[in-house]
Amino acid sequence: MEQYYDPKDLKKFGNISEYGKELSDKFFAYYGEVFKEGALTAREKGLIALAVAHAIQCPYCIDAYTTDTIEKGCSEEELMEAVHVAAAIRGGASLVHGVQMMNKSKELLM
């Protein structure tokens, strides 16, 4: 069955330079620097990336960072905890906007 997101396309990511080498080179250089060990370990950065991948719902990123974090020794429990962090932040972001609705409804109903 065909699907919109083809998992094989993840391996083609580097090919984006075909349509704009200068900018893609800059992007990949930046990307590489971001994921180097620094104040955060590469493992911690992988878990953050996995959580963000779920928050933005990128199937390619989910595949890539599931693989990355497992290769860095993360457990299934750690992966799922990162997903729950993303879900909590995403849910909280929706709920906090309820304050805007409450402010507006009070304005209209007063």
ChimeraX attribute file (.defattr): number of C-alpha atoms within 10 A of each C-alpha:
attribute: neighborCount
match mode: 1-to-1
recipient: residues
	/A:1	2
	/A:2	5
	/A:3	6
	/A:4	5
	/A:5	11
	/A:6	10
	/A:7	13
	/A:8	9
	/A:9	11
	/A:10	15
	/A:11	10
	/A:12	9
	/A:13	10
	/A:14	12
	/A:15	13
	/A:16	12
	/A:17	14
	/A:18	9
	/A:19	9
	/A:20	10
	/A:21	12
	/A:22	10
	/A:23	12
	/A:24	16
	/A:25	14
	/A:26	11
	/A:27	13
	/A:28	13
	/A:29	11
	/A:30	11
	/A:31	11
	/A:32	10
	/A:33	11
	/A:34	12
	/A:35	16
	/A:36	12
	/A:37	12
	/A:38	10
	/A:39	8
	/A:40	11
	/A:41	11
	/A:42	17
	/A:43	18
	/A:44	16
	/A:45	19
	/A:46	24
	/A:47	24
	/A:48	18
	/A:49	21
	/A:50	26
	/A:51	26
	/A:52	21
	/A:53	21
	/A:54	19
	/A:55	19
	/A:56	12
	/A:57	11
	/A:58	14
	/A:59	15
	/A:60	18
	/A:61	19
	/A:62	19
	/A:63	14
	/A:64	18
	/A:65	22
	/A:66	21
	/A:67	14
	/A:68	19
	/A:69	23
	/A:70	16
	/A:71	11
	/A:72	14
	/A:73	10
	/A:74	17
	/A:75	12
	/A:76	12
	/A:77	9
	/A:78	14
	/A:79	19
	/A:80	14
	/A:81	14
	/A:82	20
	/A:83	19
	/A:84	15
	/A:85	16
	/A:86	20
	/A:87	16
	/A:88	13
	/A:89	13
	/A:90	15
	/A:91	12
	/A:92	12
	/A:93	11
	/A:94	11
	/A:95	12
	/A:96	10
	/A:97	10
	/A:98	12
	/A:99	11
	/A:100	11
	/A:101	12
	/A:102	11
	/A:103	10
	/A:104	11
	/A:105	11
	/A:106	10
	/A:107	9
	/A:108	8
	/A:109	6
	/A:110	5
